[in-house]
Amino acid sequence: MLEAAASTGAWRAGGRAPVRGAVNALARRFREAGLATPELDARLIVLDACGLSQEAYILDPERAVGLAETVAIEARAARRLAREPVSRILGRRAFWGHEFSIGPAVLDPRPETEMLVEAALEILSQEGRLSGPLRIIDFGTGSGCILLSLLAELPEAWGVGTDIDPAALRIAAENARQLSLTSRSAFICADWSAGISGEFDVILANPPYISGDELNLLDPEVRRHDPARALDGGFDGFEAYRRIARSCLSAAKPGSWIVLEAGMGQANEITEIFARAGWGGGNGDSRLFSDLCGIKRVVAIKRQTGRR
């Protein structure tokens, strides 16, 4: 046990090292292992193992690390060095200013996925609908982070999340409880939009869009730890989009919007898939939202009012 503790640099002869020393020592190990964000990963792991908030760390970085805490740090460090994401180790991920519980059944939310929330809010703001009652549905909700983040911004909105995995739905429901959004959300076991009908104003989806031949090229953090069904978009990456496009009109009010995450170079084809299914074009509208790298990351399409 002392060998494990010593390897973190947090235990030393004659006394215990401070939290800051443990963070620096672990960051050095992560840097030598070639991890992308060694300092951030080390800080998150050490603070979690020590039960400290970021504020507590800032106020007292010299607080001593106990031996049991050092062993806990080492256990987490070993998992990170095996390329398990920090969010998986901690069981939570920050998204849109909130903390969401995650687990093996759900995709680890990515920062770029926040653009779905941003795009939906921008569209609703331009249409003057931020303060009115809205019905929202999120296909393949996973942790519920997209739907719940949007509901938190829209106090009069109500939403539904669908997912094929009951374990994912349990996580989403727990996140709703933690955000005090249980009364304005519901979660249904469904295969994307299959069997869903209603009058929804906004439809959201972050479908799997990695093509079959690209799956093995993903980083180990993604390939080994995200559920395969949340990544595999079929032979060309568009299989889930086609399935959603074929069935989601039954859930859409005339004039409603569908807001979808897209992979690099996929936005135009996604727009065409939904146009052929009765979205966009004619009396409708479509918009593309690019991320900071210029990648068209979000496709938003308005339902034509004249077709069902």
Contacts in CASP RR format, 6 or more apart in sequence:
PFRMAT RR
TARGET T0000
AUTHOR 0000-0000-0000
METHOD contacts of the structure
MODEL  1
MLEAAASTGAWRAGGRAPVRGAVNALARRFREAGLATPELDARLIVLDAC
GLSQEAYILDPERAVGLAETVAIEARAARRLAREPVSRILGRRAFWGHEF
SIGPAVLDPRPETEMLVEAALEILSQEGRLSGPLRIIDFGTGSGCILLSL
LAELPEAWGVGTDIDPAALRIAAENARQLSLTSRSAFICADWSAGISGEF
DVILANPPYISGDELNLLDPEVRRHDPARALDGGFDGFEAYRRIARSCLS
AAKPGSWIVLEAGMGQANEITEIFARAGWGGGNGDSRLFSDLCGIKRVVA
IKRQTGRR
1 67 0 8 1.000
1 71 0 8 1.000
2 11 0 8 1.000
2 67 0 8 1.000
4 70 0 8 1.000
4 71 0 8 1.000
4 74 0 8 1.000
5 11 0 8 1.000
5 67 0 8 1.000
5 70 0 8 1.000
5 71 0 8 1.000
5 74 0 8 1.000
6 12 0 8 1.000
7 74 0 8 1.000
8 22 0 8 1.000
8 25 0 8 1.000
8 26 0 8 1.000
8 29 0 8 1.000
8 70 0 8 1.000
8 73 0 8 1.000
8 74 0 8 1.000
8 77 0 8 1.000
9 17 0 8 1.000
9 21 0 8 1.000
9 22 0 8 1.000
9 25 0 8 1.000
9 26 0 8 1.000
9 70 0 8 1.000
10 16 0 8 1.000
10 17 0 8 1.000
10 21 0 8 1.000
10 22 0 8 1.000
10 25 0 8 1.000
10 65 0 8 1.000
10 66 0 8 1.000
10 69 0 8 1.000
10 70 0 8 1.000
10 73 0 8 1.000
11 17 0 8 1.000
11 65 0 8 1.000
11 66 0 8 1.000
11 67 0 8 1.000
11 70 0 8 1.000
15 64 0 8 1.000
16 64 0 8 1.000
16 65 0 8 1.000
16 66 0 8 1.000
16 67 0 8 1.000
17 25 0 8 1.000
17 64 0 8 1.000
17 65 0 8 1.000
18 61 0 8 1.000
18 62 0 8 1.000
18 63 0 8 1.000
18 64 0 8 1.000
18 65 0 8 1.000
19 46 0 8 1.000
19 47 0 8 1.000
19 50 0 8 1.000
19 52 0 8 1.000
19 57 0 8 1.000
19 60 0 8 1.000
19 61 0 8 1.000
19 62 0 8 1.000
19 63 0 8 1.000
19 64 0 8 1.000
19 65 0 8 1.000
20 61 0 8 1.000
20 62 0 8 1.000
22 46 0 8 1.000
22 50 0 8 1.000
22 65 0 8 1.000
22 70 0 8 1.000
22 73 0 8 1.000
23 39 0 8 1.000
23 42 0 8 1.000
23 43 0 8 1.000
23 46 0 8 1.000
24 42 0 8 1.000
26 41 0 8 1.000
26 42 0 8 1.000
26 45 0 8 1.000
26 46 0 8 1.000
26 73 0 8 1.000
26 77 0 8 1.000
27 38 0 8 1.000
27 39 0 8 1.000
27 41 0 8 1.000
27 42 0 8 1.000
27 43 0 8 1.000
28 38 0 8 1.000
29 38 0 8 1.000
29 42 0 8 1.000
29 77 0 8 1.000
29 81 0 8 1.000
30 38 0 8 1.000
30 41 0 8 1.000
30 42 0 8 1.000
30 77 0 8 1.000
30 80 0 8 1.000
30 81 0 8 1.000
31 38 0 8 1.000
33 81 0 8 1.000
35 41 0 8 1.000
35 80 0 8 1.000
35 81 0 8 1.000
40 86 0 8 1.000
41 80 0 8 1.000
41 86 0 8 1.000
43 57 0 8 1.000
44 86 0 8 1.000
44 90 0 8 1.000
45 73 0 8 1.000
45 76 0 8 1.000
45 77 0 8 1.000
45 80 0 8 1.000
45 86 0 8 1.000
45 89 0 8 1.000
45 90 0 8 1.000
46 52 0 8 1.000
46 65 0 8 1.000
46 73 0 8 1.000
47 53 0 8 1.000
47 54 0 8 1.000
47 57 0 8 1.000
48 76 0 8 1.000
48 89 0 8 1.000
48 90 0 8 1.000
49 69 0 8 1.000
49 72 0 8 1.000
49 73 0 8 1.000
49 75 0 8 1.000
49 76 0 8 1.000
50 63 0 8 1.000
50 65 0 8 1.000
50 69 0 8 1.000
50 72 0 8 1.000
50 73 0 8 1.000
52 63 0 8 1.000
56 63 0 8 1.000
57 63 0 8 1.000
65 73 0 8 1.000
76 89 0 8 1.000
79 88 0 8 1.000
79 89 0 8 1.000
80 86 0 8 1.000
80 89 0 8 1.000
83 219 0 8 1.000
83 220 0 8 1.000
83 221 0 8 1.000
83 224 0 8 1.000
84 221 0 8 1.000
84 224 0 8 1.000
84 225 0 8 1.000
85 108 0 8 1.000
85 221 0 8 1.000
85 225 0 8 1.000
87 93 0 8 1.000
87 102 0 8 1.000
87 108 0 8 1.000
88 102 0 8 1.000
88 103 0 8 1.000
88 108 0 8 1.000
88 225 0 8 1.000
91 101 0 8 1.000
91 102 0 8 1.000
91 103 0 8 1.000
92 99 0 8 1.000
92 100 0 8 1.000
92 101 0 8 1.000
92 102 0 8 1.000
93 99 0 8 1.000
93 100 0 8 1.000
93 102 0 8 1.000
93 108 0 8 1.000
93 109 0 8 1.000
93 143 0 8 1.000
93 145 0 8 1.000
94 100 0 8 1.000
95 109 0 8 1.000
95 113 0 8 1.000
95 114 0 8 1.000
95 145 0 8 1.000
95 149 0 8 1.000
96 114 0 8 1.000
96 117 0 8 1.000
96 145 0 8 1.000
96 149 0 8 1.000
96 152 0 8 1.000
97 149 0 8 1.000
98 145 0 8 1.000
98 148 0 8 1.000
98 149 0 8 1.000
98 152 0 8 1.000
98 179 0 8 1.000
99 178 0 8 1.000
100 109 0 8 1.000
100 143 0 8 1.000
100 144 0 8 1.000
100 145 0 8 1.000
100 148 0 8 1.000
100 175 0 8 1.000
101 143 0 8 1.000
101 171 0 8 1.000
101 174 0 8 1.000
101 175 0 8 1.000
101 178 0 8 1.000
102 108 0 8 1.000
102 109 0 8 1.000
102 143 0 8 1.000
102 171 0 8 1.000
103 143 0 8 1.000
103 171 0 8 1.000
104 167 0 8 1.000
104 225 0 8 1.000
104 227 0 8 1.000
105 142 0 8 1.000
105 165 0 8 1.000
105 167 0 8 1.000
105 168 0 8 1.000
105 171 0 8 1.000
105 227 0 8 1.000
106 142 0 8 1.000
106 143 0 8 1.000
106 144 0 8 1.000
106 165 0 8 1.000
106 168 0 8 1.000
106 171 0 8 1.000
106 172 0 8 1.000
106 227 0 8 1.000
106 230 0 8 1.000
107 142 0 8 1.000
107 143 0 8 1.000
107 206 0 8 1.000
107 226 0 8 1.000
107 227 0 8 1.000
107 230 0 8 1.000
107 231 0 8 1.000
108 222 0 8 1.000
108 225 0 8 1.000
108 226 0 8 1.000
109 143 0 8 1.000
109 145 0 8 1.000
112 261 0 8 1.000
112 291 0 8 1.000
112 297 0 8 1.000
113 145 0 8 1.000
113 146 0 8 1.000
113 206 0 8 1.000
113 261 0 8 1.000
114 149 0 8 1.000
115 261 0 8 1.000
115 289 0 8 1.000
115 291 0 8 1.000
115 297 0 8 1.000
115 298 0 8 1.000
116 146 0 8 1.000
116 204 0 8 1.000
116 206 0 8 1.000
116 259 0 8 1.000
116 260 0 8 1.000
116 261 0 8 1.000
116 298 0 8 1.000
117 146 0 8 1.000
117 149 0 8 1.000
117 150 0 8 1.000
117 153 0 8 1.000
118 289 0 8 1.000
119 259 0 8 1.000
119 287 0 8 1.000
119 289 0 8 1.000
119 298 0 8 1.000
119 300 0 8 1.000
120 150 0 8 1.000
120 202 0 8 1.000
120 204 0 8 1.000
120 257 0 8 1.000
120 259 0 8 1.000
120 300 0 8 1.000
121 130 0 8 1.000
121 150 0 8 1.000
121 153 0 8 1.000
122 289 0 8 1.000
123 257 0 8 1.000
123 259 0 8 1.000
123 287 0 8 1.000
123 300 0 8 1.000
124 130 0 8 1.000
124 134 0 8 1.000
124 154 0 8 1.000
124 202 0 8 1.000
129 201 0 8 1.000
130 153 0 8 1.000
130 154 0 8 1.000
131 156 0 8 1.000
132 154 0 8 1.000
132 156 0 8 1.000
132 157 0 8 1.000
133 156 0 8 1.000
133 157 0 8 1.000
133 158 0 8 1.000
134 154 0 8 1.000
134 156 0 8 1.000
134 157 0 8 1.000
134 158 0 8 1.000
134 201 0 8 1.000
134 202 0 8 1.000
135 157 0 8 1.000
135 158 0 8 1.000
135 159 0 8 1.000
135 160 0 8 1.000
135 198 0 8 1.000
135 199 0 8 1.000
135 200 0 8 1.000
135 201 0 8 1.000
135 202 0 8 1.000
135 253 0 8 1.000
136 147 0 8 1.000
136 150 0 8 1.000
136 151 0 8 1.000
136 154 0 8 1.000
136 157 0 8 1.000
136 158 0 8 1.000
136 159 0 8 1.000
136 160 0 8 1.000
136 200 0 8 1.000
136 201 0 8 1.000
136 202 0 8 1.000
136 203 0 8 1.000
136 204 0 8 1.000
137 147 0 8 1.000
137 159 0 8 1.000
137 160 0 8 1.000
137 161 0 8 1.000
137 162 0 8 1.000
137 196 0 8 1.000
137 200 0 8 1.000
137 202 0 8 1.000
137 203 0 8 1.000
137 204 0 8 1.000
137 251 0 8 1.000
138 144 0 8 1.000
138 146 0 8 1.000
138 147 0 8 1.000
138 159 0 8 1.000
138 160 0 8 1.000
138 161 0 8 1.000
138 162 0 8 1.000
138 203 0 8 1.000
138 204 0 8 1.000
138 205 0 8 1.000
139 161 0 8 1.000
139 162 0 8 1.000
139 192 0 8 1.000
139 193 0 8 1.000
139 196 0 8 1.000
139 203 0 8 1.000
139 204 0 8 1.000
139 205 0 8 1.000
139 207 0 8 1.000
139 244 0 8 1.000
139 248 0 8 1.000
140 161 0 8 1.000
140 162 0 8 1.000
140 163 0 8 1.000
140 164 0 8 1.000
140 168 0 8 1.000
140 192 0 8 1.000
140 205 0 8 1.000
140 206 0 8 1.000
140 207 0 8 1.000
141 147 0 8 1.000
141 161 0 8 1.000
141 162 0 8 1.000
141 163 0 8 1.000
141 168 0 8 1.000
141 169 0 8 1.000
141 172 0 8 1.000
141 187 0 8 1.000
142 163 0 8 1.000
142 165 0 8 1.000
142 168 0 8 1.000
142 169 0 8 1.000
142 171 0 8 1.000
142 172 0 8 1.000
142 230 0 8 1.000
143 168 0 8 1.000
143 171 0 8 1.000
143 172 0 8 1.000
143 175 0 8 1.000
144 161 0 8 1.000
144 171 0 8 1.000
144 172 0 8 1.000
144 175 0 8 1.000
144 176 0 8 1.000
144 187 0 8 1.000
145 175 0 8 1.000
146 204 0 8 1.000
146 206 0 8 1.000
147 159 0 8 1.000
147 160 0 8 1.000
147 161 0 8 1.000
147 172 0 8 1.000
147 185 0 8 1.000
147 204 0 8 1.000
148 172 0 8 1.000
148 175 0 8 1.000
148 176 0 8 1.000
148 179 0 8 1.000
148 181 0 8 1.000
148 185 0 8 1.000
150 157 0 8 1.000
150 202 0 8 1.000
150 204 0 8 1.000
151 157 0 8 1.000
151 158 0 8 1.000
151 159 0 8 1.000
151 181 0 8 1.000
151 184 0 8 1.000
151 185 0 8 1.000
152 179 0 8 1.000
152 181 0 8 1.000
157 184 0 8 1.000
158 184 0 8 1.000
158 185 0 8 1.000
159 184 0 8 1.000
159 185 0 8 1.000
159 186 0 8 1.000
160 185 0 8 1.000
160 186 0 8 1.000
160 187 0 8 1.000
160 188 0 8 1.000
160 196 0 8 1.000
160 200 0 8 1.000
161 172 0 8 1.000
161 185 0 8 1.000
161 186 0 8 1.000
161 187 0 8 1.000
161 188 0 8 1.000
162 187 0 8 1.000
162 188 0 8 1.000
162 189 0 8 1.000
162 190 0 8 1.000
162 192 0 8 1.000
162 193 0 8 1.000
162 196 0 8 1.000
163 169 0 8 1.000
163 172 0 8 1.000
163 187 0 8 1.000
163 189 0 8 1.000
163 190 0 8 1.000
164 189 0 8 1.000
164 190 0 8 1.000
164 191 0 8 1.000
164 192 0 8 1.000
164 229 0 8 1.000
165 189 0 8 1.000
165 227 0 8 1.000
165 229 0 8 1.000
166 189 0 8 1.000
169 187 0 8 1.000
169 188 0 8 1.000
169 189 0 8 1.000
172 187 0 8 1.000
173 182 0 8 1.000
173 187 0 8 1.000
176 182 0 8 1.000
176 185 0 8 1.000
176 187 0 8 1.000
188 196 0 8 1.000
190 196 0 8 1.000
192 205 0 8 1.000
192 207 0 8 1.000
192 240 0 8 1.000
192 243 0 8 1.000
192 244 0 8 1.000
192 247 0 8 1.000
192 248 0 8 1.000
193 203 0 8 1.000
193 243 0 8 1.000
193 244 0 8 1.000
193 247 0 8 1.000
193 248 0 8 1.000
193 250 0 8 1.000
193 251 0 8 1.000
194 243 0 8 1.000
194 247 0 8 1.000
195 247 0 8 1.000
195 250 0 8 1.000
196 247 0 8 1.000
196 248 0 8 1.000
196 250 0 8 1.000
196 251 0 8 1.000
197 250 0 8 1.000
197 251 0 8 1.000
198 250 0 8 1.000
198 251 0 8 1.000
199 253 0 8 1.000
200 251 0 8 1.000
200 252 0 8 1.000
200 253 0 8 1.000
200 256 0 8 1.000
201 253 0 8 1.000
201 256 0 8 1.000
201 257 0 8 1.000
202 256 0 8 1.000
202 257 0 8 1.000
202 258 0 8 1.000
202 259 0 8 1.000
203 248 0 8 1.000
203 251 0 8 1.000
203 252 0 8 1.000
203 256 0 8 1.000
203 257 0 8 1.000
203 258 0 8 1.000
203 259 0 8 1.000
204 258 0 8 1.000
204 259 0 8 1.000
204 260 0 8 1.000
205 240 0 8 1.000
205 244 0 8 1.000
205 258 0 8 1.000
205 259 0 8 1.000
205 260 0 8 1.000
205 261 0 8 1.000
206 260 0 8 1.000
206 261 0 8 1.000
207 233 0 8 1.000
207 240 0 8 1.000
207 241 0 8 1.000
207 244 0 8 1.000
207 260 0 8 1.000
207 261 0 8 1.000
208 229 0 8 1.000
208 230 0 8 1.000
208 231 0 8 1.000
208 232 0 8 1.000
208 233 0 8 1.000
208 234 0 8 1.000
208 237 0 8 1.000
208 239 0 8 1.000
208 240 0 8 1.000
209 233 0 8 1.000
209 237 0 8 1.000
209 238 0 8 1.000
209 240 0 8 1.000
209 241 0 8 1.000
209 261 0 8 1.000
209 262 0 8 1.000
209 263 0 8 1.000
209 266 0 8 1.000
210 218 0 8 1.000
210 231 0 8 1.000
210 232 0 8 1.000
210 233 0 8 1.000
210 237 0 8 1.000
211 233 0 8 1.000
211 234 0 8 1.000
211 235 0 8 1.000
211 236 0 8 1.000
211 237 0 8 1.000
212 232 0 8 1.000
212 233 0 8 1.000
212 234 0 8 1.000
212 235 0 8 1.000
212 237 0 8 1.000
213 235 0 8 1.000
215 223 0 8 1.000
215 228 0 8 1.000
215 231 0 8 1.000
215 232 0 8 1.000
216 223 0 8 1.000
218 231 0 8 1.000
222 231 0 8 1.000
223 231 0 8 1.000
233 239 0 8 1.000
233 240 0 8 1.000
237 266 0 8 1.000
238 266 0 8 1.000
238 269 0 8 1.000
238 270 0 8 1.000
238 273 0 8 1.000
241 260 0 8 1.000
241 270 0 8 1.000
241 273 0 8 1.000
241 274 0 8 1.000
242 273 0 8 1.000
244 260 0 8 1.000
245 273 0 8 1.000
245 274 0 8 1.000
245 276 0 8 1.000
245 277 0 8 1.000
245 279 0 8 1.000
246 277 0 8 1.000
248 258 0 8 1.000
249 277 0 8 1.000
249 278 0 8 1.000
249 279 0 8 1.000
249 303 0 8 1.000
249 307 0 8 1.000
249 308 0 8 1.000
252 258 0 8 1.000
252 303 0 8 1.000
253 303 0 8 1.000
254 303 0 8 1.000
254 304 0 8 1.000
254 305 0 8 1.000
254 306 0 8 1.000
255 284 0 8 1.000
255 302 0 8 1.000
255 303 0 8 1.000
255 304 0 8 1.000
255 305 0 8 1.000
256 302 0 8 1.000
256 303 0 8 1.000
257 300 0 8 1.000
257 301 0 8 1.000
257 302 0 8 1.000
257 303 0 8 1.000
258 274 0 8 1.000
258 279 0 8 1.000
258 300 0 8 1.000
258 301 0 8 1.000
258 303 0 8 1.000
259 298 0 8 1.000
259 299 0 8 1.000
259 300 0 8 1.000
260 270 0 8 1.000
260 298 0 8 1.000
260 299 0 8 1.000
260 300 0 8 1.000
260 301 0 8 1.000
261 297 0 8 1.000
261 298 0 8 1.000
262 270 0 8 1.000
262 296 0 8 1.000
262 297 0 8 1.000
262 298 0 8 1.000
262 299 0 8 1.000
263 295 0 8 1.000
263 297 0 8 1.000
264 295 0 8 1.000
265 295 0 8 1.000
265 296 0 8 1.000
266 296 0 8 1.000
267 288 0 8 1.000
267 296 0 8 1.000
267 297 0 8 1.000
267 299 0 8 1.000
268 296 0 8 1.000
270 299 0 8 1.000
271 280 0 8 1.000
271 286 0 8 1.000
271 288 0 8 1.000
271 299 0 8 1.000
271 301 0 8 1.000
274 280 0 8 1.000
274 299 0 8 1.000
274 301 0 8 1.000
275 281 0 8 1.000
275 286 0 8 1.000
275 301 0 8 1.000
278 303 0 8 1.000
278 304 0 8 1.000
278 307 0 8 1.000
279 286 0 8 1.000
279 301 0 8 1.000
279 302 0 8 1.000
279 303 0 8 1.000
279 304 0 8 1.000
280 286 0 8 1.000
280 301 0 8 1.000
280 302 0 8 1.000
280 303 0 8 1.000
280 304 0 8 1.000
281 304 0 8 1.000
282 304 0 8 1.000
283 304 0 8 1.000
283 305 0 8 1.000
283 306 0 8 1.000
284 301 0 8 1.000
284 302 0 8 1.000
284 303 0 8 1.000
284 304 0 8 1.000
284 305 0 8 1.000
285 301 0 8 1.000
285 302 0 8 1.000
286 299 0 8 1.000
286 300 0 8 1.000
286 301 0 8 1.000
286 302 0 8 1.000
287 299 0 8 1.000
287 300 0 8 1.000
287 301 0 8 1.000
288 296 0 8 1.000
288 298 0 8 1.000
288 299 0 8 1.000
288 300 0 8 1.000
289 296 0 8 1.000
289 297 0 8 1.000
289 298 0 8 1.000
289 299 0 8 1.000
289 300 0 8 1.000
290 296 0 8 1.000
290 297 0 8 1.000
291 297 0 8 1.000
END
